[in-house]
Amino acid sequence: MPARSLFTRALFTRSTSTHTVATASARPRRVTRRSLLASLLLFGFVLGSTVADAAPARTKFKIAWSIYVGWMPWDYAEASGIVQKWGRKYGIEIDVVQVNDYVESVKLYDAGQFDGVTATNMDSLTIPAASGVDTTALVIGDFSNGNDGSVLKNGRTVKDLKGRKVNLVELSVSHYLLARALSMNGMSERDITVVNTSDADMVGVYATPAVTAAVTWNPLLSEIARTPRSTVVFNSSQIPGEIIDLLVVNTATLRANPALGKALTGAWYEIMARMSTPGAARTASITHMARASGTDGAGCEAQLRSTRMFYRAADAVAFARSPALGNTMRAVANFSFSHGLLGQGARSADAVGIQLGNGTVIGNRNNVKLRFNTEYMAMAAAGKL
């Protein structure tokens, strides 16, 4: 999985798609995490206290997604008519819309222009939840199991990063991965210098002699790892379950419209069944997703091998209810607070409450803004959707 930054998740765009939202420019703006939060916090704190209290019952909804191997199934679900089929079952319409860069999709969701969005666990905490938008993780799709990594020229271990400049998307999941790698090797960020680099520029920048270290995600990771004398010294398989890809939805909207949760979850696990069963249906889904993300079948399969997909709803439920998720979210909250990502008013890493799949709340119980809801995934696991 990619180092899904809070700012840019993917740079591929399909201009011919009728379900693509273009951003202001072909290349994502360089937005610092802090500047984005500053603009969101005022809006979020004004509305955040009431957003989860009430929402109207509706029949039409919009979900945003951006390109990444773990989220490509949503494109296939839309193109194949599976989303529409599940919407009809529950008497609603769902429009699944591609946004051509990750930060735009999350910002649009945060501003209320979408009812849900594909996002990582860290970004779900530090963008909508931190800005006061009560958000529910409806589907836990996967976690990165090698799709994110740190690459080093003329070095073979994490300790060889000492004293170097490291290019990455600052204050992103890539930054989190680096911090974990350093910590696990008795080092800290004081031992290196972070150089903020757009993922749009990462491959070209790494090719220059002056750049000797980078942290990024696939397919960028695989490409720069082929650079002569380069070694992937750390990857997300060494912190399994910590970089998680989700479909999150507005909590108030979900509470007022449970049909949305049922339809989205049902559609997702129909696609998971196709992808995990050898045969023509799996081949068709992989072929579509590969083409839509600018790769081929082999490239898509390679990315899936370094992604721990939760093909079975029961596995996703078990993951959401496990103590490990609490440990992960505490680590993510600590990182986010130490880097100023929970807002200027945050006095500790517990500023934002997080409800885990087992019902436990970590952080501020009076300010729960991120919820891992297993209700709909459990219904899928029991065949009750």
C-alpha positions as CSV (number, residue, x, y, z in Angstrom):
1,M,0.0,0.0,0.0
2,P,1.2,3.5,-0.5
3,A,2.4,5.9,1.8
4,R,-0.9,7.5,1.4
5,S,-0.2,11.0,2.3
6,L,-2.6,13.2,3.9
7,F,-2.1,15.3,0.8
8,T,-1.8,13.1,-2.2
9,R,-2.7,9.5,-2.4
10,A,-2.3,8.8,-6.1
11,L,-1.3,10.7,-9.2
12,F,-3.0,8.8,-11.9
13,T,-6.1,10.4,-13.4
14,R,-8.5,9.1,-16.1
15,S,-9.8,12.2,-17.8
16,T,-12.2,10.2,-19.9
17,S,-14.1,8.9,-16.9
18,T,-17.6,10.3,-16.3
19,H,-17.1,9.8,-12.6
20,T,-13.9,11.7,-12.1
21,V,-13.6,15.0,-10.2
22,A,-10.8,17.1,-11.5
23,T,-8.8,19.3,-9.1
24,A,-7.6,22.8,-9.8
25,S,-4.5,21.7,-11.5
26,A,-3.2,18.6,-13.2
27,R,-0.6,18.2,-10.4
28,P,-1.6,18.3,-6.7
29,R,-0.8,21.5,-4.9
30,R,1.9,21.3,-2.3
31,V,-0.1,21.6,0.9
32,T,1.5,21.2,4.2
33,R,-0.4,19.2,6.7
34,R,-0.4,22.1,9.1
35,S,-1.8,24.5,6.7
36,L,-4.6,22.1,5.7
37,L,-5.5,21.5,9.3
38,A,-5.5,25.2,10.1
39,S,-8.1,25.8,7.4
40,L,-10.2,22.8,8.5
41,L,-10.2,23.3,12.2
42,L,-12.2,26.5,12.3
43,F,-14.8,24.9,10.1
44,G,-14.8,21.7,12.0
45,F,-15.0,23.1,15.5
46,V,-17.9,25.3,14.6
47,L,-19.9,22.4,13.1
48,G,-18.3,19.4,14.7
49,S,-20.4,19.5,17.9
50,T,-23.7,19.2,16.0
51,V,-22.8,17.2,12.8
52,A,-23.3,13.8,14.5
53,D,-26.5,14.8,16.3
54,A,-28.9,14.7,13.3
55,A,-29.0,14.2,9.6
56,P,-31.9,13.8,7.2
57,A,-33.0,10.5,5.7
58,R,-32.0,10.5,2.0
59,T,-32.0,8.3,-1.1
60,K,-29.0,9.6,-3.0
61,F,-25.4,9.5,-1.8
62,K,-21.9,10.2,-3.1
63,I,-18.7,8.4,-2.2
64,A,-15.2,9.6,-3.3
65,W,-12.2,7.4,-4.0
66,S,-8.7,7.8,-5.3
67,I,-6.4,5.4,-7.1
68,Y,-4.5,2.9,-4.9
69,V,-4.6,-0.9,-5.2
70,G,-6.7,-1.4,-2.1
71,W,-9.3,1.1,-3.3
72,M,-9.5,0.1,-7.0
73,P,-12.3,-2.4,-6.2
74,W,-14.6,0.6,-5.8
75,D,-14.0,1.5,-9.4
76,Y,-14.8,-2.0,-10.5
77,A,-17.8,-2.1,-8.3
78,E,-19.1,1.1,-10.0
79,A,-18.2,0.1,-13.5
80,S,-19.6,-3.4,-13.2
81,G,-22.9,-2.3,-11.8
82,I,-22.5,-4.0,-8.5
83,V,-22.8,-0.7,-6.5
84,Q,-26.0,0.1,-8.4
85,K,-27.4,-3.4,-7.8
86,W,-26.9,-3.1,-4.1
87,G,-28.3,0.4,-4.1
88,R,-31.5,-0.9,-5.7
89,K,-31.8,-3.6,-3.1
90,Y,-32.0,-1.0,-0.4
91,G,-33.9,1.6,-2.4
92,I,-31.1,4.2,-2.7
93,E,-28.7,5.5,-5.3
94,I,-24.9,5.7,-4.7
95,D,-22.6,7.5,-7.0
96,V,-18.9,6.3,-6.6
97,V,-16.7,9.2,-7.9
98,Q,-13.0,9.2,-8.6
99,V,-11.1,12.3,-7.4
100,N,-7.8,12.7,-9.0
101,D,-5.7,13.3,-5.9
102,Y,-6.1,12.0,-2.4
103,V,-6.1,15.2,-0.4
104,E,-8.8,16.7,-2.6
105,S,-11.0,13.7,-1.9
106,V,-10.6,13.9,1.9
107,K,-11.0,17.7,1.9
108,L,-14.2,17.4,-0.2
109,Y,-15.6,14.8,2.2
110,D,-14.6,16.9,5.2
111,A,-16.5,19.8,3.7
112,G,-19.6,17.7,3.3
113,Q,-19.5,17.4,-0.5
114,F,-19.3,13.6,-0.2
115,D,-20.9,11.2,2.2
116,G,-17.9,9.0,2.4
117,V,-14.3,8.6,1.2
118,T,-11.5,6.1,0.9
119,A,-8.8,7.1,3.5
120,T,-6.2,5.7,5.8
121,N,-6.6,5.3,9.5
122,M,-4.1,8.1,10.2
123,D,-5.6,10.6,7.8
124,S,-9.1,9.7,9.0
125,L,-7.9,10.7,12.5
126,T,-5.9,13.8,11.5
127,I,-8.3,15.4,9.0
128,P,-12.0,14.9,9.5
129,A,-11.9,13.6,13.1
130,A,-9.4,16.2,14.3
131,S,-11.4,18.9,12.7
132,G,-14.6,17.8,14.4
133,V,-16.3,15.8,11.7
134,D,-17.6,12.6,13.3
135,T,-16.5,9.8,11.1
136,T,-17.1,6.1,10.9
137,A,-14.8,3.5,9.4
138,L,-17.5,1.4,7.7
139,V,-15.2,-1.0,5.8
140,I,-11.7,-2.1,6.7
141,G,-10.4,-3.1,3.3
142,D,-6.7,-3.9,3.9
143,F,-3.4,-2.9,5.5
144,S,-0.1,-2.3,3.9
145,N,2.1,-5.3,4.0
146,G,5.1,-4.1,2.0
147,N,3.6,-1.5,-0.3
148,D,5.2,1.3,1.7
149,G,9.0,1.4,2.2
150,S,12.2,3.3,2.8
151,V,14.8,3.1,0.0
152,L,18.5,3.9,0.5
153,K,21.4,4.3,-2.0
154,N,24.7,2.8,-0.9
155,G,23.3,1.4,2.3
156,R,21.8,-1.8,3.6
157,T,20.1,-1.1,7.0
158,V,18.0,1.6,8.6
159,K,21.0,2.6,10.7
160,D,22.6,3.7,7.4
161,L,20.1,6.5,7.3
162,K,21.9,8.3,10.1
163,G,22.9,11.8,9.1
164,R,21.1,11.7,5.7
165,K,18.4,13.8,4.2
166,V,15.3,11.7,3.6
167,N,12.8,12.7,0.9
168,L,9.2,11.9,1.6
169,V,5.7,13.5,1.7
170,E,6.0,15.2,5.1
171,L,3.5,14.6,7.8
172,S,2.1,11.6,5.9
173,V,1.8,7.9,6.4
174,S,5.3,7.8,4.8
175,H,6.5,10.0,7.6
176,Y,4.9,7.7,10.2
177,L,6.6,4.7,8.6
178,L,10.0,6.4,8.8
179,A,9.4,7.3,12.5
180,R,8.6,3.7,13.3
181,A,11.6,2.4,11.4
182,L,13.9,4.8,13.3
183,S,12.4,4.0,16.6
184,M,12.7,0.2,16.1
185,N,16.4,0.7,15.4
186,G,17.2,2.8,18.4
187,M,17.1,6.1,16.4
188,S,14.9,9.1,16.2
189,E,14.1,11.9,13.7
190,R,16.9,13.9,15.2
191,D,19.2,11.5,13.4
192,I,18.0,12.4,10.0
193,T,16.7,15.4,8.0
194,V,13.2,15.2,6.4
195,V,12.9,16.8,3.0
196,N,9.3,17.4,2.0
197,T,8.8,16.1,-1.5
198,S,5.7,15.8,-3.6
199,D,4.9,12.2,-4.7
200,A,4.6,13.7,-8.2
201,D,8.3,14.5,-8.0
202,M,9.6,11.5,-6.1
203,V,10.8,9.3,-8.9
204,G,12.6,12.1,-10.7
205,V,14.1,13.5,-7.5
206,Y,15.4,10.1,-6.4
207,A,17.2,9.7,-9.7
208,T,19.4,12.7,-9.0
209,P,22.8,12.1,-7.4
210,A,22.1,14.4,-4.5
211,V,19.2,12.4,-3.2
212,T,20.2,9.2,-1.4
213,A,17.2,8.2,0.7
214,A,13.4,8.3,0.2
215,V,10.2,6.9,1.7
216,T,7.3,6.2,-0.6
217,W,4.7,3.7,-1.7
218,N,3.9,1.5,-4.7
219,P,4.1,1.8,-7.6
220,L,6.6,4.5,-6.9
221,L,8.5,2.4,-4.4
222,S,9.1,-0.4,-6.9
223,E,10.3,2.0,-9.5
224,I,12.8,3.8,-7.4
225,A,14.0,0.6,-5.8
226,R,15.3,-0.4,-9.3
227,T,17.8,2.5,-9.2
228,P,21.3,1.2,-9.2
229,R,22.8,0.6,-5.7
230,S,19.5,1.0,-4.0
231,T,18.0,-1.1,-1.3
232,V,14.6,-1.2,0.5
233,V,15.9,-1.1,4.1
234,F,12.4,-1.1,5.8
235,N,8.9,-1.7,4.6
236,S,5.4,-1.8,6.0
237,S,5.5,-5.6,6.4
238,Q,7.7,-4.9,9.4
239,I,4.8,-3.0,11.1
240,P,1.9,-5.2,9.9
241,G,-1.6,-3.8,10.6
242,E,-0.5,-0.2,11.2
243,I,-1.1,1.5,7.8
244,I,-4.8,0.7,7.2
245,D,-7.0,1.5,4.3
246,L,-10.6,2.3,5.0
247,L,-13.9,3.4,3.6
248,V,-15.1,6.0,6.0
249,V,-18.5,7.7,6.0
250,N,-20.1,10.5,7.9
251,T,-21.4,9.1,11.2
252,A,-24.6,11.2,11.3
253,T,-25.4,10.3,7.7
254,L,-24.9,6.6,8.4
255,R,-27.1,6.7,11.5
256,A,-29.9,8.4,9.6
257,N,-29.5,6.1,6.6
258,P,-28.5,2.6,7.6
259,A,-29.4,1.5,4.0
260,L,-26.2,3.2,2.9
261,G,-24.1,1.1,5.2
262,K,-25.7,-2.1,4.1
263,A,-25.5,-1.3,0.4
264,L,-21.8,-0.2,0.5
265,T,-20.7,-3.2,2.6
266,G,-22.7,-5.6,0.5
267,A,-21.2,-4.3,-2.7
268,W,-17.6,-4.4,-1.3
269,Y,-17.8,-8.0,-0.2
270,E,-19.3,-9.1,-3.5
271,I,-16.2,-7.7,-5.1
272,M,-14.0,-9.3,-2.5
273,A,-15.6,-12.7,-3.3
274,R,-14.9,-12.3,-7.0
275,M,-11.3,-11.2,-6.4
276,S,-10.5,-14.1,-4.1
277,T,-12.0,-16.8,-6.2
278,P,-10.0,-18.1,-9.2
279,G,-11.8,-17.9,-12.5
280,A,-13.1,-15.6,-15.1
281,A,-14.7,-13.2,-12.6
282,R,-11.4,-12.7,-10.8
283,T,-9.6,-12.2,-14.0
284,A,-12.1,-9.6,-15.2
285,S,-11.9,-7.7,-12.0
286,I,-8.0,-7.7,-11.9
287,T,-7.9,-6.7,-15.6
288,H,-10.2,-3.8,-15.0
289,M,-8.4,-2.5,-11.9
290,A,-5.0,-2.8,-13.6
291,R,-6.1,-0.8,-16.6
292,A,-7.8,1.8,-14.5
293,S,-4.7,2.4,-12.4
294,G,-2.2,2.6,-15.2
295,T,-0.6,-0.8,-14.8
296,D,-1.1,-4.3,-16.2
297,G,-2.3,-7.5,-14.6
298,A,1.1,-8.5,-13.4
299,G,1.6,-5.1,-11.8
300,C,-1.7,-5.2,-10.1
301,E,-1.0,-8.7,-8.8
302,A,2.3,-7.6,-7.5
303,Q,0.8,-4.8,-5.5
304,L,-1.9,-7.1,-4.2
305,R,0.8,-9.5,-2.9
306,S,2.2,-6.7,-0.7
307,T,-1.3,-5.7,0.5
308,R,-3.1,-7.7,3.2
309,M,-6.6,-7.6,1.7
310,F,-9.4,-8.6,4.0
311,Y,-11.3,-10.6,1.5
312,R,-13.5,-12.2,4.2
313,A,-15.7,-9.9,6.3
314,A,-15.1,-12.1,9.3
315,D,-11.4,-11.3,9.1
316,A,-12.0,-7.6,9.0
317,V,-14.3,-7.8,12.0
318,A,-11.7,-9.8,14.0
319,F,-9.1,-7.2,13.1
320,A,-11.3,-4.3,14.1
321,R,-12.1,-5.9,17.5
322,S,-8.5,-7.0,18.3
323,P,-6.4,-5.3,20.9
324,A,-3.8,-4.7,18.2
325,L,-6.0,-2.0,16.6
326,G,-6.0,-0.1,19.9
327,N,-2.2,-0.3,20.1
328,T,-1.9,0.9,16.5
329,M,-4.3,3.8,17.0
330,R,-2.5,4.9,20.2
331,A,0.8,4.9,18.2
332,V,-0.8,6.9,15.4
333,A,-2.3,9.4,17.8
334,N,1.0,9.8,19.6
335,F,2.8,10.5,16.3
336,S,0.0,12.8,15.1
337,F,0.1,14.9,18.4
338,S,3.9,15.1,18.4
339,H,3.8,16.5,14.9
340,G,1.0,19.0,15.5
341,L,-1.6,17.1,13.5
342,L,-4.4,17.1,16.1
343,G,-4.9,20.8,16.1
344,Q,-3.6,23.8,18.0
345,G,-6.0,23.2,20.8
346,A,-4.9,19.6,21.4
347,R,-3.2,19.2,24.8
348,S,-2.3,15.6,24.4
349,A,-2.5,12.6,22.1
350,D,-5.9,11.8,23.7
351,A,-7.5,15.0,22.4
352,V,-9.7,13.0,19.9
353,G,-11.7,10.0,21.1
354,I,-11.4,6.8,19.0
355,Q,-14.0,4.1,19.4
356,L,-12.6,0.7,18.5
357,G,-14.4,-2.3,17.0
358,N,-14.8,-3.9,20.4
359,G,-16.5,-0.8,21.8
360,T,-13.5,0.4,23.8
361,V,-12.8,4.1,23.6
362,I,-9.2,5.4,23.6
363,G,-8.6,9.1,24.0
364,N,-11.2,11.6,25.0
365,R,-14.5,9.8,25.7
366,N,-16.3,13.2,25.5
367,N,-14.9,13.9,22.0
368,V,-15.3,10.7,20.1
369,K,-14.9,11.6,16.4
370,L,-13.5,8.4,14.8
371,R,-15.4,5.1,15.1
372,F,-14.5,1.6,13.9
373,N,-18.0,0.2,13.3
374,T,-18.2,-3.6,12.8
375,E,-22.0,-3.8,12.6
376,Y,-22.2,-3.9,8.8
377,M,-19.2,-6.0,8.3
378,A,-20.6,-8.5,10.8
379,M,-23.8,-8.6,8.9
380,A,-21.9,-9.4,5.8
381,A,-20.0,-12.1,7.6
382,A,-23.3,-13.7,8.7
383,G,-24.8,-13.5,5.3
384,K,-27.5,-11.0,6.5
385,L,-27.1,-8.2,4.0
